[in-house]
């Protein structure tokens, strides 16, 4: 058996995608719509308060294209908290005007491919901050799930540690060139959801998603071993932008 890569886990993640029932929303009374929006604004304030105490983080974006209209990305200490947030939203008035589009359950993950040997990662404040990250409020989000291939001669899980480490180093070097332009959060989902990882990227300039993902396609770890699910891309929602969207 090949050596298992050790992983560190941080906050649990729920990516909750919703579509808006525009017909019902347009048909609703102005007063009901206002109550629905106020409720949503108060959730946004609650999420912000959690972030202020570093006990979780939430990102809220509108989604372009027909796969969904909204995405909430919640990071919390436990799966129970994620379930509570999801259920609270489901019981809200606004939720009556939405239907579920997609969801993804995972946990923030760092693997040890690049870790210097003999150090205790839990004593490293940079690592702790990456395991429990406050999500950036950058203009755009990109989310997609992925697997590492297990097919014939292209089986990631049968490769030796050194070979995987060499490839991950090359992957990391490409990624580093996007420092400051793209922030990536890798969440592990083996045992939690249908793919092995969720990839969440944030950028101010959405073209940087395309450039990064394209460049990685030529790198062996993605070219040979990456299998990808659907891509979701979105625009940051502030209270003001949400108001405009729902006007
Ligand atoms: O954690 C680190 O920064 C060390 C290097 C590193 C690891 C171990 C790293 C760097 N990644 C790691 C692990 Mn990554 N990453 C992806 C995708 O679309 C594609 O082709 C792949 C999707 C992107 C865009 C991306 C970006 N990475 C992983 C893993 C776990 C693999 C495993 O355990 O087998 C996956 C699935 C994955 C996928 N990666 C970076 C980036 C970027 C931008 C970096 C540089 C980060 C930085 O230096 O700040």
py3Dmol code that shows the C-alpha trace and the ligand (Angstrom):
import py3Dmol

protein = """\
ATOM      1  CA  UNK A   1       0.000   0.000   0.000  1.00  0.00           C
ATOM      2  CA  UNK A   2       1.249   3.483  -0.829  1.00  0.00           C
ATOM      3  CA  UNK A   3       1.957   5.897   2.015  1.00  0.00           C
ATOM      4  CA  UNK A   4      -1.169   7.834   2.957  1.00  0.00           C
ATOM      5  CA  UNK A   5      -0.788  11.607   2.795  1.00  0.00           C
ATOM      6  CA  UNK A   6      -1.448  13.055   6.244  1.00  0.00           C
ATOM      7  CA  UNK A   7      -4.072  15.773   6.328  1.00  0.00           C
ATOM      8  CA  UNK A   8      -4.994  18.519   8.750  1.00  0.00           C
ATOM      9  CA  UNK A   9      -8.629  19.484   9.035  1.00  0.00           C
ATOM     10  CA  UNK A  10     -10.168  22.783  10.078  1.00  0.00           C
ATOM     11  CA  UNK A  11     -13.660  24.188   9.811  1.00  0.00           C
ATOM     12  CA  UNK A  12     -16.441  22.171   8.180  1.00  0.00           C
ATOM     13  CA  UNK A  13     -17.869  23.635   4.992  1.00  0.00           C
ATOM     14  CA  UNK A  14     -21.310  23.766   3.452  1.00  0.00           C
ATOM     15  CA  UNK A  15     -21.705  25.228  -0.027  1.00  0.00           C
ATOM     16  CA  UNK A  16     -25.450  25.796  -0.320  1.00  0.00           C
ATOM     17  CA  UNK A  17     -26.700  26.714  -3.801  1.00  0.00           C
ATOM     18  CA  UNK A  18     -30.249  28.038  -4.283  1.00  0.00           C
ATOM     19  CA  UNK A  19     -32.311  29.124  -7.235  1.00  0.00           C
ATOM     20  CA  UNK A  20     -34.873  31.893  -6.929  1.00  0.00           C
ATOM     21  CA  UNK A  21     -38.473  31.276  -7.926  1.00  0.00           C
ATOM     22  CA  UNK A  22     -38.801  34.591  -9.738  1.00  0.00           C
ATOM     23  CA  UNK A  23     -42.445  34.027 -10.666  1.00  0.00           C
ATOM     24  CA  UNK A  24     -43.430  33.593  -7.025  1.00  0.00           C
ATOM     25  CA  UNK A  25     -41.176  36.464  -5.939  1.00  0.00           C
ATOM     26  CA  UNK A  26     -42.642  38.883  -8.506  1.00  0.00           C
ATOM     27  CA  UNK A  27     -46.166  37.828  -7.529  1.00  0.00           C
ATOM     28  CA  UNK A  28     -45.623  38.331  -3.785  1.00  0.00           C
ATOM     29  CA  UNK A  29     -46.860  41.386  -1.873  1.00  0.00           C
ATOM     30  CA  UNK A  30     -44.333  44.135  -1.400  1.00  0.00           C
ATOM     31  CA  UNK A  31     -44.731  43.837   2.384  1.00  0.00           C
ATOM     32  CA  UNK A  32     -44.008  40.100   2.395  1.00  0.00           C
ATOM     33  CA  UNK A  33     -40.992  40.648   0.180  1.00  0.00           C
ATOM     34  CA  UNK A  34     -39.720  43.245   2.615  1.00  0.00           C
ATOM     35  CA  UNK A  35     -40.119  40.856   5.557  1.00  0.00           C
ATOM     36  CA  UNK A  36     -38.293  38.163   3.584  1.00  0.00           C
ATOM     37  CA  UNK A  37     -35.449  40.531   2.748  1.00  0.00           C
ATOM     38  CA  UNK A  38     -35.173  41.863   6.306  1.00  0.00           C
ATOM     39  CA  UNK A  39     -34.912  38.302   7.554  1.00  0.00           C
ATOM     40  CA  UNK A  40     -32.118  37.621   5.089  1.00  0.00           C
ATOM     41  CA  UNK A  41     -30.321  40.836   6.097  1.00  0.00           C
ATOM     42  CA  UNK A  42     -30.543  39.782   9.730  1.00  0.00           C
ATOM     43  CA  UNK A  43     -28.979  36.404   8.859  1.00  0.00           C
ATOM     44  CA  UNK A  44     -26.196  38.276   7.086  1.00  0.00           C
ATOM     45  CA  UNK A  45     -25.617  40.305  10.260  1.00  0.00           C
ATOM     46  CA  UNK A  46     -25.530  37.138  12.380  1.00  0.00           C
ATOM     47  CA  UNK A  47     -22.964  35.589  10.039  1.00  0.00           C
ATOM     48  CA  UNK A  48     -20.885  38.751  10.229  1.00  0.00           C
ATOM     49  CA  UNK A  49     -21.015  38.663  14.042  1.00  0.00           C
ATOM     50  CA  UNK A  50     -19.704  35.071  14.013  1.00  0.00           C
ATOM     51  CA  UNK A  51     -16.893  36.168  11.760  1.00  0.00           C
ATOM     52  CA  UNK A  52     -16.044  39.038  14.092  1.00  0.00           C
ATOM     53  CA  UNK A  53     -15.504  36.517  16.885  1.00  0.00           C
ATOM     54  CA  UNK A  54     -13.593  34.147  14.546  1.00  0.00           C
ATOM     55  CA  UNK A  55     -16.033  31.318  15.215  1.00  0.00           C
ATOM     56  CA  UNK A  56     -16.980  30.802  11.600  1.00  0.00           C
ATOM     57  CA  UNK A  57     -17.112  32.488   8.241  1.00  0.00           C
ATOM     58  CA  UNK A  58     -19.695  32.887   5.503  1.00  0.00           C
ATOM     59  CA  UNK A  59     -19.432  34.057   1.904  1.00  0.00           C
ATOM     60  CA  UNK A  60     -22.554  35.017  -0.037  1.00  0.00           C
ATOM     61  CA  UNK A  61     -22.540  35.354  -3.830  1.00  0.00           C
ATOM     62  CA  UNK A  62     -24.997  35.492  -6.708  1.00  0.00           C
ATOM     63  CA  UNK A  63     -24.364  32.782  -9.289  1.00  0.00           C
ATOM     64  CA  UNK A  64     -24.202  33.430 -13.030  1.00  0.00           C
ATOM     65  CA  UNK A  65     -25.908  30.953 -15.356  1.00  0.00           C
ATOM     66  CA  UNK A  66     -28.736  28.514 -14.843  1.00  0.00           C
ATOM     67  CA  UNK A  67     -27.146  26.158 -12.341  1.00  0.00           C
ATOM     68  CA  UNK A  68     -28.190  28.368  -9.393  1.00  0.00           C
ATOM     69  CA  UNK A  69     -28.896  31.990  -8.454  1.00  0.00           C
ATOM     70  CA  UNK A  70     -27.258  32.200  -5.032  1.00  0.00           C
ATOM     71  CA  UNK A  71     -24.533  30.449  -3.096  1.00  0.00           C
ATOM     72  CA  UNK A  72     -23.898  30.576   0.629  1.00  0.00           C
ATOM     73  CA  UNK A  73     -20.529  29.168   1.610  1.00  0.00           C
ATOM     74  CA  UNK A  74     -20.532  28.544   5.352  1.00  0.00           C
ATOM     75  CA  UNK A  75     -17.502  27.486   7.397  1.00  0.00           C
ATOM     76  CA  UNK A  76     -18.201  26.388  10.964  1.00  0.00           C
ATOM     77  CA  UNK A  77     -16.586  24.411  13.786  1.00  0.00           C
ATOM     78  CA  UNK A  78     -19.071  21.514  13.573  1.00  0.00           C
ATOM     79  CA  UNK A  79     -21.452  19.776  11.185  1.00  0.00           C
ATOM     80  CA  UNK A  80     -24.205  20.469  13.732  1.00  0.00           C
ATOM     81  CA  UNK A  81     -23.754  24.209  13.272  1.00  0.00           C
ATOM     82  CA  UNK A  82     -23.879  23.829   9.491  1.00  0.00           C
ATOM     83  CA  UNK A  83     -27.092  21.846   9.808  1.00  0.00           C
ATOM     84  CA  UNK A  84     -28.580  24.527  12.072  1.00  0.00           C
ATOM     85  CA  UNK A  85     -27.777  27.305   9.581  1.00  0.00           C
ATOM     86  CA  UNK A  86     -29.179  25.311   6.700  1.00  0.00           C
ATOM     87  CA  UNK A  87     -32.380  24.518   8.568  1.00  0.00           C
ATOM     88  CA  UNK A  88     -32.814  28.113   9.763  1.00  0.00           C
ATOM     89  CA  UNK A  89     -32.563  29.273   6.177  1.00  0.00           C
ATOM     90  CA  UNK A  90     -35.014  26.587   5.025  1.00  0.00           C
ATOM     91  CA  UNK A  91     -37.546  27.848   7.567  1.00  0.00           C
ATOM     92  CA  UNK A  92     -37.131  31.485   6.529  1.00  0.00           C
ATOM     93  CA  UNK A  93     -39.711  33.328   4.466  1.00  0.00           C
ATOM     94  CA  UNK A  94     -37.157  34.082   1.780  1.00  0.00           C
ATOM     95  CA  UNK A  95     -36.500  30.330   1.379  1.00  0.00           C
ATOM     96  CA  UNK A  96     -40.132  29.910   0.316  1.00  0.00           C
ATOM     97  CA  UNK A  97     -39.130  31.803  -2.821  1.00  0.00           C
ATOM     98  CA  UNK A  98     -36.136  29.579  -3.513  1.00  0.00           C
ATOM     99  CA  UNK A  99     -35.491  25.966  -4.300  1.00  0.00           C
ATOM    100  CA  UNK A 100     -32.348  23.954  -3.677  1.00  0.00           C
ATOM    101  CA  UNK A 101     -29.992  23.794  -6.652  1.00  0.00           C
ATOM    102  CA  UNK A 102     -26.910  21.984  -5.311  1.00  0.00           C
ATOM    103  CA  UNK A 103     -24.976  21.548  -2.109  1.00  0.00           C
ATOM    104  CA  UNK A 104     -21.558  20.364  -1.085  1.00  0.00           C
ATOM    105  CA  UNK A 105     -20.337  19.167   2.317  1.00  0.00           C
ATOM    106  CA  UNK A 106     -16.617  19.101   3.088  1.00  0.00           C
ATOM    107  CA  UNK A 107     -13.967  20.197   5.573  1.00  0.00           C
ATOM    108  CA  UNK A 108     -11.085  22.648   5.124  1.00  0.00           C
ATOM    109  CA  UNK A 109      -8.032  20.502   4.464  1.00  0.00           C
ATOM    110  CA  UNK A 110      -4.296  20.924   4.228  1.00  0.00           C
ATOM    111  CA  UNK A 111      -2.130  17.987   3.202  1.00  0.00           C
ATOM    112  CA  UNK A 112       1.428  17.376   4.304  1.00  0.00           C
ATOM    113  CA  UNK A 113       3.036  17.144   0.856  1.00  0.00           C
ATOM    114  CA  UNK A 114       4.855  20.445   1.334  1.00  0.00           C
ATOM    115  CA  UNK A 115       5.227  20.452   5.132  1.00  0.00           C
ATOM    116  CA  UNK A 116       8.815  20.666   6.399  1.00  0.00           C
ATOM    117  CA  UNK A 117       9.537  17.421   8.285  1.00  0.00           C
ATOM    118  CA  UNK A 118       9.807  17.438  12.063  1.00  0.00           C
ATOM    119  CA  UNK A 119       7.625  20.482  12.670  1.00  0.00           C
ATOM    120  CA  UNK A 120       4.337  20.538  14.553  1.00  0.00           C
ATOM    121  CA  UNK A 121       1.845  22.204  12.226  1.00  0.00           C
ATOM    122  CA  UNK A 122      -0.603  22.828  15.088  1.00  0.00           C
ATOM    123  CA  UNK A 123       1.964  25.210  16.632  1.00  0.00           C
ATOM    124  CA  UNK A 124       2.181  27.203  13.416  1.00  0.00           C
ATOM    125  CA  UNK A 125      -0.195  30.208  13.467  1.00  0.00           C
ATOM    126  CA  UNK A 126      -0.160  30.499   9.644  1.00  0.00           C
ATOM    127  CA  UNK A 127      -1.406  26.941   9.331  1.00  0.00           C
ATOM    128  CA  UNK A 128      -4.057  27.453  11.986  1.00  0.00           C
ATOM    129  CA  UNK A 129      -5.273  30.547  10.123  1.00  0.00           C
ATOM    130  CA  UNK A 130      -5.509  28.536   6.900  1.00  0.00           C
ATOM    131  CA  UNK A 131      -7.510  25.778   8.585  1.00  0.00           C
ATOM    132  CA  UNK A 132     -10.041  28.276   9.949  1.00  0.00           C
ATOM    133  CA  UNK A 133      -9.989  30.963   7.280  1.00  0.00           C
ATOM    134  CA  UNK A 134     -12.089  34.095   7.250  1.00  0.00           C
ATOM    135  CA  UNK A 135     -13.360  34.018   3.691  1.00  0.00           C
ATOM    136  CA  UNK A 136     -12.243  37.014   1.614  1.00  0.00           C
ATOM    137  CA  UNK A 137     -14.980  39.362   0.459  1.00  0.00           C
ATOM    138  CA  UNK A 138     -13.529  39.520  -3.016  1.00  0.00           C
ATOM    139  CA  UNK A 139     -15.716  40.303  -5.996  1.00  0.00           C
ATOM    140  CA  UNK A 140     -15.918  36.782  -7.389  1.00  0.00           C
ATOM    141  CA  UNK A 141     -16.121  33.186  -6.287  1.00  0.00           C
ATOM    142  CA  UNK A 142     -15.492  30.013  -8.296  1.00  0.00           C
ATOM    143  CA  UNK A 143     -16.407  26.584  -6.939  1.00  0.00           C
ATOM    144  CA  UNK A 144     -15.986  23.111  -8.403  1.00  0.00           C
ATOM    145  CA  UNK A 145     -15.589  19.608  -7.018  1.00  0.00           C
ATOM    146  CA  UNK A 146     -12.815  17.279  -8.169  1.00  0.00           C
ATOM    147  CA  UNK A 147     -11.317  13.825  -7.845  1.00  0.00           C
ATOM    148  CA  UNK A 148      -7.877  12.401  -8.347  1.00  0.00           C
ATOM    149  CA  UNK A 149      -8.154   9.746 -11.044  1.00  0.00           C
ATOM    150  CA  UNK A 150      -8.000   6.007 -10.322  1.00  0.00           C
ATOM    151  CA  UNK A 151      -7.966   4.548 -13.823  1.00  0.00           C
ATOM    152  CA  UNK A 152      -5.597   1.966 -15.271  1.00  0.00           C
ATOM    153  CA  UNK A 153      -2.092   3.384 -15.272  1.00  0.00           C
ATOM    154  CA  UNK A 154      -3.342   6.765 -14.110  1.00  0.00           C
ATOM    155  CA  UNK A 155      -4.067   5.919 -10.507  1.00  0.00           C
ATOM    156  CA  UNK A 156      -3.034   8.689  -8.112  1.00  0.00           C
ATOM    157  CA  UNK A 157      -3.569   6.462  -5.093  1.00  0.00           C
ATOM    158  CA  UNK A 158      -1.115   3.827  -6.316  1.00  0.00           C
ATOM    159  CA  UNK A 159       1.758   6.300  -6.724  1.00  0.00           C
ATOM    160  CA  UNK A 160       4.543   6.457  -4.164  1.00  0.00           C
ATOM    161  CA  UNK A 161       4.754   9.378  -1.752  1.00  0.00           C
ATOM    162  CA  UNK A 162       7.855  10.864  -3.410  1.00  0.00           C
ATOM    163  CA  UNK A 163       6.265  10.878  -6.831  1.00  0.00           C
ATOM    164  CA  UNK A 164       3.109  12.511  -5.493  1.00  0.00           C
ATOM    165  CA  UNK A 165       5.150  15.029  -3.530  1.00  0.00           C
ATOM    166  CA  UNK A 166       7.149  16.018  -6.618  1.00  0.00           C
ATOM    167  CA  UNK A 167       3.952  16.589  -8.571  1.00  0.00           C
ATOM    168  CA  UNK A 168       2.299  18.498  -5.738  1.00  0.00           C
ATOM    169  CA  UNK A 169       5.364  20.740  -5.528  1.00  0.00           C
ATOM    170  CA  UNK A 170       4.961  21.636  -9.193  1.00  0.00           C
ATOM    171  CA  UNK A 171       1.235  22.239  -8.565  1.00  0.00           C
ATOM    172  CA  UNK A 172       2.036  24.507  -5.613  1.00  0.00           C
ATOM    173  CA  UNK A 173       4.603  26.472  -7.655  1.00  0.00           C
ATOM    174  CA  UNK A 174       1.980  27.292 -10.270  1.00  0.00           C
ATOM    175  CA  UNK A 175      -0.485  28.226  -7.570  1.00  0.00           C
ATOM    176  CA  UNK A 176       1.977  30.557  -5.884  1.00  0.00           C
ATOM    177  CA  UNK A 177       2.250  32.698  -8.986  1.00  0.00           C
ATOM    178  CA  UNK A 178      -1.342  33.691  -8.342  1.00  0.00           C
ATOM    179  CA  UNK A 179      -0.649  34.907  -4.806  1.00  0.00           C
ATOM    180  CA  UNK A 180      -2.655  38.052  -4.140  1.00  0.00           C
ATOM    181  CA  UNK A 181      -4.809  37.457  -7.227  1.00  0.00           C
ATOM    182  CA  UNK A 182      -6.535  34.182  -6.354  1.00  0.00           C
ATOM    183  CA  UNK A 183      -7.206  32.823  -2.897  1.00  0.00           C
ATOM    184  CA  UNK A 184      -7.854  29.081  -2.884  1.00  0.00           C
ATOM    185  CA  UNK A 185      -9.518  27.016  -0.202  1.00  0.00           C
ATOM    186  CA  UNK A 186      -9.274  23.264  -0.598  1.00  0.00           C
ATOM    187  CA  UNK A 187     -11.885  21.294   1.287  1.00  0.00           C
ATOM    188  CA  UNK A 188     -11.721  17.523   1.599  1.00  0.00           C
ATOM    189  CA  UNK A 189     -14.934  15.583   1.053  1.00  0.00           C
ATOM    190  CA  UNK A 190     -14.008  11.904   0.995  1.00  0.00           C
ATOM    191  CA  UNK A 191     -16.741  10.274   3.065  1.00  0.00           C
ATOM    192  CA  UNK A 192     -18.863  13.448   3.022  1.00  0.00           C
ATOM    193  CA  UNK A 193     -19.908  14.118  -0.535  1.00  0.00           C
ATOM    194  CA  UNK A 194     -19.757  12.778  -4.078  1.00  0.00           C
ATOM    195  CA  UNK A 195     -16.304  14.038  -5.010  1.00  0.00           C
ATOM    196  CA  UNK A 196     -13.001  13.934  -3.148  1.00  0.00           C
ATOM    197  CA  UNK A 197     -12.396  17.688  -2.856  1.00  0.00           C
ATOM    198  CA  UNK A 198     -14.145  20.981  -3.236  1.00  0.00           C
ATOM    199  CA  UNK A 199     -12.076  23.750  -4.780  1.00  0.00           C
ATOM    200  CA  UNK A 200     -13.188  27.269  -3.855  1.00  0.00           C
ATOM    201  CA  UNK A 201     -11.390  30.190  -5.413  1.00  0.00           C
ATOM    202  CA  UNK A 202     -11.855  33.906  -4.758  1.00  0.00           C
ATOM    203  CA  UNK A 203     -10.613  36.718  -7.012  1.00  0.00           C
ATOM    204  CA  UNK A 204     -11.267  40.384  -7.701  1.00  0.00           C
ATOM    205  CA  UNK A 205     -10.715  39.723 -11.421  1.00  0.00           C
ATOM    206  CA  UNK A 206     -12.630  36.640 -12.651  1.00  0.00           C
ATOM    207  CA  UNK A 207     -10.198  36.143 -15.531  1.00  0.00           C
ATOM    208  CA  UNK A 208      -7.663  35.003 -12.965  1.00  0.00           C
ATOM    209  CA  UNK A 209      -9.834  31.895 -12.355  1.00  0.00           C
ATOM    210  CA  UNK A 210      -9.615  31.026 -16.033  1.00  0.00           C
ATOM    211  CA  UNK A 211      -5.887  31.676 -16.206  1.00  0.00           C
ATOM    212  CA  UNK A 212      -5.079  29.657 -13.070  1.00  0.00           C
ATOM    213  CA  UNK A 213      -7.297  26.686 -13.893  1.00  0.00           C
ATOM    214  CA  UNK A 214      -6.068  26.663 -17.499  1.00  0.00           C
ATOM    215  CA  UNK A 215      -2.425  26.794 -16.467  1.00  0.00           C
ATOM    216  CA  UNK A 216      -2.977  23.921 -14.036  1.00  0.00           C
ATOM    217  CA  UNK A 217      -4.532  21.827 -16.811  1.00  0.00           C
ATOM    218  CA  UNK A 218      -1.046  21.555 -18.315  1.00  0.00           C
ATOM    219  CA  UNK A 219       0.502  20.461 -15.038  1.00  0.00           C
ATOM    220  CA  UNK A 220       0.738  16.700 -14.576  1.00  0.00           C
ATOM    221  CA  UNK A 221      -1.265  16.473 -11.371  1.00  0.00           C
ATOM    222  CA  UNK A 222      -4.275  18.070 -13.090  1.00  0.00           C
ATOM    223  CA  UNK A 223      -3.580  16.958 -16.682  1.00  0.00           C
ATOM    224  CA  UNK A 224      -3.188  13.292 -15.842  1.00  0.00           C
ATOM    225  CA  UNK A 225      -4.883  12.856 -12.486  1.00  0.00           C
ATOM    226  CA  UNK A 226      -7.580  15.529 -12.213  1.00  0.00           C
ATOM    227  CA  UNK A 227     -11.278  14.819 -12.834  1.00  0.00           C
ATOM    228  CA  UNK A 228     -13.591  17.773 -12.435  1.00  0.00           C
ATOM    229  CA  UNK A 229     -17.268  18.386 -11.743  1.00  0.00           C
ATOM    230  CA  UNK A 230     -19.433  21.383 -12.602  1.00  0.00           C
ATOM    231  CA  UNK A 231     -18.058  24.886 -12.211  1.00  0.00           C
ATOM    232  CA  UNK A 232     -20.055  27.592 -10.434  1.00  0.00           C
ATOM    233  CA  UNK A 233     -18.982  31.217 -10.702  1.00  0.00           C
ATOM    234  CA  UNK A 234     -20.485  34.125  -8.787  1.00  0.00           C
ATOM    235  CA  UNK A 235     -20.485  37.810  -7.878  1.00  0.00           C
ATOM    236  CA  UNK A 236     -20.182  39.115  -4.317  1.00  0.00           C
ATOM    237  CA  UNK A 237     -23.471  40.031  -2.651  1.00  0.00           C
ATOM    238  CA  UNK A 238     -23.534  42.872  -0.187  1.00  0.00           C
ATOM    239  CA  UNK A 239     -26.775  44.083   1.394  1.00  0.00           C
ATOM    240  CA  UNK A 240     -26.940  46.744  -1.283  1.00  0.00           C
ATOM    241  CA  UNK A 241     -26.346  44.353  -4.172  1.00  0.00           C
ATOM    242  CA  UNK A 242     -28.839  41.875  -2.764  1.00  0.00           C
ATOM    243  CA  UNK A 243     -31.378  44.709  -2.610  1.00  0.00           C
ATOM    244  CA  UNK A 244     -30.753  45.496  -6.275  1.00  0.00           C
ATOM    245  CA  UNK A 245     -30.987  41.834  -7.281  1.00  0.00           C
ATOM    246  CA  UNK A 246     -34.329  41.381  -5.537  1.00  0.00           C
ATOM    247  CA  UNK A 247     -35.816  44.762  -6.469  1.00  0.00           C
TER     248      UNK A 247
END
"""
ligand_1 = """\
49
LIG
O -1.003 24.161 0.855
C -0.134 24.715 0.170
O -0.125 25.901 -0.184
C 0.976 23.873 -0.294
C 0.873 23.559 -1.712
C -0.505 23.052 -2.161
C -1.109 21.838 -1.834
C -0.601 20.734 -0.917
C -1.394 23.753 -3.038
C -1.161 25.027 -3.538
N -2.473 22.960 -3.297
C -2.345 21.794 -2.570
C -3.252 20.737 -2.525
Mn -3.923 23.309 -4.686
N -5.408 23.707 -6.010
C -6.262 22.776 -6.540
C -6.966 23.367 -7.633
O -8.222 23.017 -11.307
C -7.270 22.276 -10.987
O -6.460 21.840 -11.839
C -7.092 21.863 -9.548
C -7.917 22.639 -8.539
C -6.547 24.691 -7.719
C -7.030 25.719 -8.706
C -5.551 24.878 -6.699
C -4.888 26.079 -6.465
N -4.728 21.471 -4.336
C -4.340 20.606 -3.360
C -5.235 19.465 -3.368
C -5.171 18.247 -2.439
C -4.410 17.211 -3.205
C -4.085 15.963 -2.445
O -4.036 15.965 -1.220
O -3.857 14.956 -3.156
C -6.139 19.675 -4.398
C -7.288 18.783 -4.806
C -5.800 20.931 -4.999
C -6.458 21.476 -6.075
N -3.139 25.180 -4.958
C -2.051 25.739 -4.338
C -3.768 26.209 -5.659
C -3.051 27.444 -5.448
C -3.458 28.790 -6.010
C -1.978 27.143 -4.632
C -0.908 28.099 -4.090
C -1.333 28.550 -2.739
C -0.373 29.478 -2.079
O 0.847 29.307 -2.235
O -0.867 30.392 -1.408
"""
view = py3Dmol.view(width=600, height=400)
view.addModel(protein, "pdb")
view.setStyle({"model": 0}, {"cartoon": {"style": "trace"}})
view.addModel(ligand_1, "xyz")
view.setStyle({"model": 1}, {"stick": {}})
view.zoomTo()
view.show()
